[in-house]
Amino acid sequence: MTHYTLKQAADLLQSKQSSAVELAQEYLAAIAAQNPAINGYITLDAEKTLAEARAADEHIAQGKAGALTGVPVAYKDIFCQTGWRSACGSKMLDNFVAPYTATVVQNLLDAGMVTLGRTNMDEFAMGSTNESSFYGATKNPWHTEHVPGGSSGGSAAVVAARLAPAALGSDTGGSIRQPAAHCGITGIKPTYGIVSRFGMVAYASSFDQAGPMAQTAEDCAILLNAMAGFDERDSTSLQRDKEDYTRDLGAPLKGLRVGLPKEYFTASNSSDVQAALENAKTLLQSQGAELVEVSLPQTELSIPAYYVLASAEASTNLSRYDGVRYGHRAAQFADLDEMYSRTRAEGFGSEVKRRIMIGTYVLSHGYYDAYYLKAQKLRRLVANDFQVAFEQCDLILAPAAPTAAPKLGELNQDPVQAYLSDIYTIAVNLAGLPALSLPAGFSTNGLPIGVQLIGNYFAEAKILGAAHQMQLASDWHTKAPE
């Protein structure tokens, strides 16, 4: 059985009820049996995994083990690690083996964690369903006819299916929180800048942020302790004193003011989502939290602002894939220009091409002021809305998505509808705020429903503490797909 939380796996190793090698072998066996049904992992290397596990066992035997030594973890395919393929879910990087390691991965390796493999994702993190991957769609382990969400859908699916006690994801517009909600797990997007982006393949650099995904808020807090920290190799990394993100796990909710944005509690949410929100409100009130109505008036404008800005940054970031330095190169071409165009036509999928074209358009002469500059002004208005709201409350409760996980293929023919499904997550990224998704119920057909807790800058410990108290009083996070 691999139904361990991160904390339980760590306790097993520290009490020597299991060795790191035995634990890794247990997960590798479960992956071999179950991964073909959900396509959550796309790169595995049992030899490397077991070598890391043997090294962890040596540290344990020598009394040099830390709290996470020997605990297995999975990485979204967006994180580079020396000697591992980091394809970013794309044909463009299908042959790319990283020559260096992302800081966040190195931090977990230094903590003694054992790499299980790379998880599936929407190509270059562009998508909300995990269907744009070159390696095929990941399926929701709760119901394989449905999507797991995206773009960190592979990470969410393997944690939900108990094929990893925890995984790393990245969140550009909700890509940790939305799949966590659709798969019935917990995931937190930290404040922009507290987790290094060095070695994480860029989509939209002013939005991208790595974060942990696990069964519980406690697990996420433990993992965030190991992940976060200043990195001089990342120009957007914040130089702050080290924090203990587990410090508020025992803090009671009495007196906590939780804001309910009137723009988020609307009839456009499905009845299943409305029921989950009521569950969360009841949990909070039963533990002494105070619910107050707040307003985020720029909510509807957050989607167009985000897709203008993120696409513009994607257009710039993806220009490096030219077939010259690394990655895919077209086999036949007459000159350099044709090599560029053929390479990109063959290497990028339709969703990536769509966003590159949008981004190039809004950055072009004559449209920069009308679109890009105006979107930047809207970004500031969205951030200001949150600051006004936080004068009235400590945290904000919100849906993670307007519906439960859609069926595979349901949104493929309507990209705009897919973009609209991110309406409750995008504003957080525009503002650079921390936010966590946690399970709060199930739909009528048995799919998990998640809700968000949003905090002000650097309020991760408060968010994690509130989520932990909610999970102590409920059991949705303990449920696993059969």
N, C-alpha and C positions, 0 to 999 in steps of 0.2 A: 504494500500500500504506500503511495506517495502523497497522501493527503496531509502533508505537514505544512504548517505555516513556517515562515522564515524563523520565527522565534523557536518553534518546536524543533526544527531541524538543527538549529544552533545548540539547543539544550541536549539533543540526542548526542551530538558530537562531544560536547563538553563533559557530559556524564559518561562518555565512552560506551554508550549502549550501541553505537554504530561507529565505524570508521568512515573517513571521508571517501575512501575507495568504494566501500560497500554502499554508501548513500548514492554516490555517482552512478554506480552500476545499476542500482535500483531505478533511478530516473532514466538512464539510457535504455533499459529494458522496457519501461513503460512507454518511452518515446517511440521505440521501434514498433511496438504493438499498436499504439493509438494515433500517432502522428499522421499516417497515411489518410485517415478519415477526415482530419481537419486541416492539414497542410499548414500547421503553425510554424514549424521549423523548416528552413530551407537550406541551412548549412550545418552539418554535424561533423565532428572529428573525435571519435571515441578515444583515439590514442592520445590526443592533446588533453582531452578532458581528464582522463585517468592519470596522466603525468602530473597535472596540476593537483589532483586529489592525493596522489602519493606524496607530493611535496608538502601538502597540508598535513597529512598524517605524521610526517617527520617533525613538523613544527609542533604539533600537539604532543608528540612523544618527548620532545625536548623541553616542554613547558614554555614554549614561545608563542603559543596560540592566542589570538585575539578573539573577540566575541563572535566574529563571522568566519573564522578560519574553517575551511572545509565545506562551507555552505554553498550549494550549487545556485547559479544564477544564469538567466538567459539574456541575450542582448538583441535589441532591435537591429536589423541589418544596416542601420545608418551609422553605427559606431565602428570606428576602425580599431583593429587589434593586430599587432604584428603576427604575420603568418596565417591569418584567417582571411577568407574571402569576405569583402565588404561590398556587396553589389548594390545596395540601396534599392533593392527590388526592381532593378532595371537591366535590360539587355546591354545598355551602354557600359555598365561596370561589371558585367558577368565574369570577366576574366581578371578583375582587379583584386590582388592580394595585398593587403595593407602592409607597408614597410614601417609603420609606426603605430603607436597605441594612443587612443583618445585618453585625455586626462581622467575623465570620469571612470573609464574602464580600468585605467592604471590604479586609481584610488581603491577600487574594489579588489583588484589583484593584490595590492599591497595589504589590504585587510584580510587576505587569505581566501577569498571566494574562488569558487571553481566554475569555469566557463562550461556551460552545457551546449551552447550553439548560438546560431543567428536565427532570429525570428522573421517571418514574412511581414511585408509592409506594402502599402501603396507606393508606387514608383516615386522615388525622390520625396516621399512623404506627402504627395499631392493626392488627396482623396479622403473620403469619409466612410468607405465601405471595405477597404482592403481588396478591391476587385481590379485595381489597375496594376497589380504586380505582374512583372514578366514571368514569375514562377507560378502563376495561377492564383485564384482567390483562396483566402483562408475562410474556413467555415466556422460558424458559431457552434461551439461544442454542446450548447444547450439544445440546439435544433439546427442540423446541418443544412437545412434549406434556407437559412437566414445568414446574413453577414455578421461578422463580429464587431463591426465598426472600424474606423481607421483614423489616422494611418497606422497607428500602433496595434492593429488588429491581431497580428501574430503574437505579440507579447501578451495581450489580454487573453487570447484563446489558450495559450499554453499554461498560463497561471490558472485560468478557470478550469481547464481539463486536468489540473494537478500534474502537469508535465514539467513544472518548475515551481519551486516555492516562491520565487520572485523573478521579475524581469525588469529591464530598463526600457523605457519608451522615450519618445520626444513629442513635444506639444508645441505646434506652431499656431493652430487655431482651435485646439480642443482635442488633439490627437492622442492624448493620454486619457483624458476624462471621458470622452464619448465612448471609446471602445471598452473602457473599464465599466461604464454604466451598462452597455449592451451585453457584457459577459459576466456581470455579477461579481466584480472584484473591486478593489480600492486602488485609486491612482491619484497622485498629486503632481500638479504642475507648479514648481516653485516660483518665487519672485525672479524676474528676469535678471540674470547676472550672478546668482549665488552658486550655480553649477556651471562649470567650465564647458564651453562649446568647442574647445580645441579637439580635433579628431572626430567631430560629429559632422557628417556630410551636410553642407548647408543647403537649405531650401530658401528661407526668408530670414536673413541674419538678425534683423531687429525683433524677430518674434520667436525664433527657435529656442526651446529650453528643454533640457533633459530632465527626467523625473522617474521615480520608482513606481512600480506596479506590483501589488501583492494582494494577499487575501484580506489583510487587516490594516487599519491605520497604524497600529503599533509596529507592524512589519515595515511600513513605509517610513515611519520615523527613524527606526533603527538603520535602514538603508540610506536615508538622506543624511544621517550623521556621517556616514563613510563617504558619501558622494560629494558633498558640498565643500567649498573652499576656494580661496583665491588662486588664480592661475595666471602668471605673468605672460603666458603664451596666448591668452585670450584677451584682446583689448576691451571686451565688454564685461570681463570678470570684475566683480566688486570686491574691493579690499575691506573686509570686515572681520571683526573678532569671531573666532570659532563659536558656534552655538551647539547646544544640546537640544535637538528637536524632540526628544522624549520627555522633556522637563514638565510639560503640562498634561501628560497622559492621565495623571491622577487628579487633575483639577476638576472640581464640581462645576456643573453648568448653572447653578443658582446665580441669578443676577446677570447672566450673559444676555445681551441684547442682540437678537437675530432679526435682520431686515428681510422683508418680503417685497421685492420690487413688483409694483403693480403691472409693469409691462411684461413680466415673466409669468404671471398667474392669469392666463387668458384662456378663452374657450378654444383657441387653436391647439392647445395641448390635448393629447388623447386622454380618454377617461382613465387608462392605465397609469399614465404619468400623473394625472391629477390625484389619483388614489395614493401613489407613492409619495407625493408631496404632503398629502394629509398625514400619512404614516410618519413622515419625518417631523412635521409640525407637532404631532401628538407626542413623539419621543422627546423632543426638545422641551415642550411645556411640562411634561411629566417630571422632568428633572430640574425644573425651576427656571428655565430660560424664558425670557420675555420676547414676544413677537411684536415687531413694529413694522408698519407699512412705510416703504421708501419708494423713491422714483428714480429710474434711470432713463430719462427722456430720449437719449440718442440711440436707444437699442436698435431701432429699425435701420439706422444709418450705419451701424457697425459692419454689416455684411458688405455693402458696396465699398466702404472705406478699406476694409480688410483685403478684399479681393483685388482692388487696385494696387495697394501697397505691397502685398505679398507677391502678386504676379510680377510687379516691377522688380522686386528684389530677386525673384526666381530667374527672370530674364537675364539679369546681370550675373548671378551665381552660376547658371548653367552654361554660360558662354565659354567656360573653360573646357567643356567636353567637345573637342574639335577633331579628335582622331589622331592628334600629333603626339601628345605626351603620354597618355595612358587611356585605358578603356578600349571600347570598340572602334574599329576603323573599317570603312567600306572596302570591299575587296577590289572593286573596279571604279576607276575615275580617270578623267582626262587631264585635270589640272587641280591646283590647290583649292580653288573655289568649289569645284565639283566634289572634291573629297570632303570638304566641310559639310556641304548640303546633303550628300548621300549618307555620310556617317550619322548625322543628326536625324535624318529621315528614318534610317534603319534602327538607330539606337534608342530613340525616345518613343514612348507610347503616346496615345492620343490625348490623354489628360495633361501630360507634361507639355506637349506641343501647344495645346490650347492655352495654358497659362503663360508660356513663353510668348505667344503671339499677343495676348492681352497686355502683358507687361511691356513688351517692346512698343506697342501702340501708345500706351499711356505715358511712356517716357520720350516719345518722339517729338520733334519740333512742332510747335503749334498746339500740342495737347498736354504738355507738361503742366502748365498752369491750370488748365481746365479740369484735369483729373488728378494727377499725382499731388500737386500742391494743395488742392482742395481736400483730398483724402487725408493729408497730414494734419490739416487744421481740424478735420473731424476727429482724428485720433486724439488730439488734445482735448476736445470737448467730451469725448467718451471717458477719458481719464479723469476729467474734472467732475463728471457726474458721480463717479465712484467716491471721490473725496467728499462731496457734499453728502452722499448717503452715509459714509462712515462717521460723519458728525452725529448721526442719529443711532448708529448701531455698531456692534463689534464685529459681527460676521454677517454675511448675506446667504440666505438659502435660495436656491434656484434649481430648475430642472437641468439635467445634463443634455437632454435631447427632447424634442417635442413628442416623440413616439418611441416605442420599443424598436428593436433591431428590424429593419426591413428585410424582405426576402432578397436572395441573390438575384441580381439583374433588374430589380424593381426600379432603381434610380438611374440605370445606365443610359436611358434614352432622354433623360431630362437633367442635364448638368446643373441648371439653375435650382431645381428642386433639391438636388443633393447639397448645393451650397447653402440653401435655406435651412437645412437640417442642423447647421452649426450655429444657429442664431443665439443660443444661450452660452456658448463657449468662447466665441470670437472676441467679445468685448474685453474679456480678461486678458487676452494676449495683446490687444491694442494698448491696454493700460499697463501691461507688464506685472500684473498682480498675481499672487498665489491663489490656487483654487484646488479643491479635492473633490473627487467623485467617490461616492460610497453607495452600496446597494440599499434600497429602501422598499423593495417589494417585487412582485412578479406580475406580468401581464396575464390576461385571461387564457392565453395559450401557452403559459409557462415560461416565458422569456423574462430575464432579469430586467429590472428598471432601477436606474441610479439617479441620485440627486447630487447637487453640488453644494459645497460650503466655500464661499469666497471670502478672503480676508484682505486687509490692507497690506501695504508693503512690509515684508519680513514678519508676517503674522503666521508663518508655517506652524510653529509650535502650538499656537492657540487653535488653529484649524484642526491639527492632528489630535489635540487633546479633546476637542468637542466631538470629533468623529469617533474617537476611541470610546468615549462615554456613551455615545449612541449605540455603538456596537456591543458594549457590555450589556445593554438593555434590549438587544434584539438578536436575531439569529440569521438574517438574510445572508450575511457574509459567510456563514458556515456551510451554506448549501453548495453542492457540487453537481454537475451534470452526470447522469448515469452512464 
